[in-house]
Amino acid sequence: MKLYGLTGWPLGHSFSATYFNTRFSRDKTEAEYKLYPIEDISKILDIVDIETNLVGFNVTAPYKQKVIPFLSSITDEAKRVNAVNTVKIERLSHKDKHPFLLYGHNTDIAGFRESVRPLLRADINRALILGTGGAANAVADALRQLNIWFTFVSRSASGHNIINYNELTEDLINSHLLIINATPVGTWPHCESSPAIPYHFLTSRHICHDLVYNPSDTMFMQYARAAGATVKNGYDMLIHQAELAYTFWNTP
């Protein structure tokens, strides 16, 4: 039986196993999807060694960038954003210590692009991306494809195209009608948290997309909705990227 999985730390918030195992059951596919929470990404090599039926796995925070040195190669999409969320395993016949090759890909880019596309209007031409990690880079690549200019917002960094949260003025919020939370802030079990943006500057013209999907209605979304903004969580993105990952794992 084919085995798939997810690695990251922690993984208590993830719906991936539920999604895939429900899919496998519905389609009568002989496969299983398991969670592999690890505190050190190097442990993934031991997991691939031990789980000989494992043919591919997803990667989530905080390892989307840290996993890259352990991979044999990565796709152009993953190179563009320096982040991998999908890995395919090629088993080798010889008896090396690690008799396999790992190939990295990024399906977050297309997943976000297709999730946000239905929300877009002609006046949406600038966006704020909250965060600067692997997920934020995937969002940025998707926005380039959609011809939307963006600025990153960071708690600590500043520099070219990156501003601090304390630089979010009313004028800046008003000129960036799409705001994406690409941080894990607000993810279960820390559901009471939210990115520190000035929500009172939001209007009915704004679209606030949270990549977090657990909980389904984050504090970021609640505050934005209260200000009149259109909101969306990360569930559609999860489904889009999951299906793309499954195709990647099963394409020779």
C-alpha positions in Angstrom: 0.0 0.0 0.0 1.3 3.4 -0.9 2.1 5.8 2.0 2.1 9.6 2.0 2.7 12.0 4.8 3.3 15.4 6.2 6.3 16.6 8.2 6.7 19.8 10.3 6.5 20.9 13.9 4.0 21.0 15.4 1.3 19.3 13.4 -1.7 19.3 15.7 -3.5 21.9 13.6 -3.2 20.0 10.3 -6.2 18.8 8.2 -4.0 17.1 5.6 -4.3 13.6 6.9 -8.1 13.9 7.2 -8.4 15.3 3.7 -6.2 12.7 2.0 -7.5 9.7 3.9 -11.1 10.7 3.3 -10.2 11.1 -0.4 -8.5 7.7 -0.5 -11.5 6.0 1.2 -14.0 7.7 -1.1 -12.0 6.7 -4.2 -11.2 3.2 -2.9 -7.5 4.0 -3.3 -5.1 1.7 -1.5 -3.1 4.4 0.3 -2.7 6.1 3.7 -1.5 9.5 4.7 0.3 9.9 8.0 1.7 12.7 10.1 5.4 12.9 11.0 6.0 15.6 13.6 9.8 16.0 14.0 11.7 18.6 16.0 14.7 18.4 13.6 14.3 18.3 9.8 17.3 15.9 9.5 15.2 13.2 11.0 13.2 13.1 7.8 15.9 10.9 6.3 15.4 8.3 9.0 11.7 8.3 8.4 12.1 7.8 4.6 14.5 4.9 5.4 12.1 3.2 7.8 8.8 3.9 6.0 9.8 2.0 2.8 6.2 2.4 1.3 6.4 6.2 1.6 6.4 7.6 -1.9 6.0 11.3 -1.1 5.4 13.8 1.7 4.3 17.4 2.3 6.4 19.8 4.3 5.0 22.6 6.5 6.4 25.1 8.9 9.1 25.6 10.0 10.8 23.4 7.4 9.8 24.6 4.0 13.2 26.2 3.5 15.2 24.0 5.9 14.4 20.9 4.0 16.1 22.0 0.8 19.7 20.9 1.7 18.4 17.3 2.1 16.9 17.2 -1.4 18.6 15.8 -4.5 17.0 18.5 -6.7 14.1 21.0 -6.7 11.8 22.3 -9.4 11.9 25.8 -10.9 8.9 26.8 -8.8 10.6 25.8 -5.6 13.8 27.6 -6.7 12.0 30.8 -7.4 10.6 31.0 -3.9 13.4 29.1 -2.1 10.7 26.9 -0.4 9.5 23.4 -0.8 6.2 22.0 0.5 6.1 18.8 -1.6 8.7 16.0 -1.8 8.7 13.0 -4.1 10.8 9.9 -3.2 12.7 7.8 -5.7 13.8 4.5 -4.3 17.1 3.1 -5.5 18.2 -0.5 -5.7 21.7 -0.2 -4.2 22.3 -0.5 -0.5 23.6 2.9 0.4 22.9 4.4 3.9 20.0 6.3 2.4 19.0 4.4 -0.8 16.7 7.1 -2.2 16.6 10.4 -3.9 14.3 13.3 -2.8 12.8 15.8 -5.3 11.3 19.0 -4.0 8.5 21.0 -5.5 6.2 23.9 -4.4 2.5 23.7 -4.9 1.7 26.6 -2.6 2.2 29.1 -5.4 -0.5 27.7 -7.7 -2.6 26.8 -4.6 -2.8 30.4 -3.4 -3.1 31.8 -6.9 -6.3 29.8 -7.6 -7.7 30.4 -4.1 -7.4 34.2 -4.4 -8.3 34.6 -8.1 -12.1 34.5 -7.6 -11.9 37.4 -5.1 -9.9 39.8 -7.4 -11.3 43.0 -9.0 -9.8 45.4 -11.5 -8.9 47.8 -8.6 -6.8 45.2 -6.8 -3.3 46.0 -8.0 -1.4 46.3 -4.7 -1.0 43.8 -1.8 0.5 43.6 1.6 2.0 40.2 2.5 2.3 39.6 6.2 5.4 37.5 6.8 8.6 36.9 5.0 9.0 33.1 5.2 8.5 30.3 2.7 4.7 30.7 2.5 5.1 34.5 2.0 7.5 33.9 -0.9 5.0 31.5 -2.5 2.3 34.2 -2.2 4.6 36.8 -3.7 5.3 34.5 -6.7 1.6 34.0 -7.2 0.9 37.7 -7.1 3.6 38.3 -9.7 1.7 36.0 -12.0 -1.5 37.9 -11.3 0.3 41.3 -12.0 -0.3 42.5 -8.5 2.5 44.5 -6.9 3.2 43.6 -3.2 5.1 44.7 -0.1 6.2 42.4 2.7 5.4 43.2 6.3 7.7 41.9 9.0 7.9 42.1 12.7 11.7 42.6 12.7 13.1 43.1 9.3 13.1 46.1 7.1 14.7 47.0 3.8 13.9 46.8 0.1 10.2 46.0 -0.3 9.9 45.1 3.4 8.3 47.3 6.0 7.7 46.9 9.7 4.2 46.6 11.2 4.6 50.0 12.8 4.9 51.5 9.3 1.4 50.5 8.3 -0.2 53.9 8.0 -3.8 54.7 6.9 -2.5 55.8 3.5 -0.6 52.6 3.0 -3.6 50.4 4.0 -5.9 52.4 1.7 -3.5 51.9 -1.2 -3.1 48.1 -0.7 -6.6 46.6 -1.0 -5.4 43.0 -0.7 -3.8 41.8 2.6 -2.6 38.3 3.0 -1.6 36.7 6.3 1.2 34.4 5.4 2.4 33.9 9.0 1.2 31.1 11.3 -0.2 33.7 13.8 -3.7 32.7 14.8 -3.2 29.0 14.0 -4.8 26.5 16.5 -4.2 26.2 19.4 -3.2 29.9 19.6 -6.5 31.0 18.1 -6.7 34.2 20.1 -3.7 35.7 18.3 -3.8 37.9 15.2 -1.3 39.9 13.1 -0.8 43.4 14.6 -2.1 45.5 11.7 -4.3 48.6 12.2 -7.7 46.9 11.4 -9.6 50.1 11.9 -8.2 51.4 8.6 -9.8 48.6 6.6 -12.8 49.3 4.5 -15.4 47.4 2.5 -13.0 47.6 -0.5 -10.4 45.4 1.2 -9.9 41.7 0.8 -8.1 39.9 3.6 -6.9 36.4 2.9 -5.6 34.2 5.7 -3.5 31.2 4.8 -4.4 29.7 8.2 -7.3 27.2 7.9 -7.5 26.0 11.4 -9.5 27.6 13.0 -11.7 28.3 10.0 -12.5 31.8 11.2 -9.4 33.3 12.5 -9.1 36.5 14.6 -7.5 38.2 11.6 -10.6 37.4 9.6 -13.0 38.4 12.4 -11.3 41.8 12.9 -11.2 42.4 9.1 -14.8 41.4 8.7 -15.9 43.7 11.5 -14.3 46.6 9.5 -16.3 45.6 6.4 -13.6 43.7 4.5 -14.1 40.6 2.5 -12.3 37.6 4.1 -11.2 34.1 3.2 -9.3 31.4 5.0 -6.7 29.0 3.7 -8.9 25.9 3.1 -9.3 26.3 -0.6 -5.5 26.9 -0.9 -5.0 23.7 1.1 -7.2 21.7 -1.3 -5.6 23.1 -4.5 -2.1 22.5 -3.3 -2.9 19.0 -2.0 -4.3 17.9 -5.3 -1.2 19.3 -7.1 1.0 17.5 -4.7 -0.8 14.2 -5.3 -0.3 14.7 -9.1 3.5 15.4 -8.5 3.9 12.3 -6.4 2.3 10.1 -9.0 3.8 11.5 -12.2 6.8 9.6 -13.4 
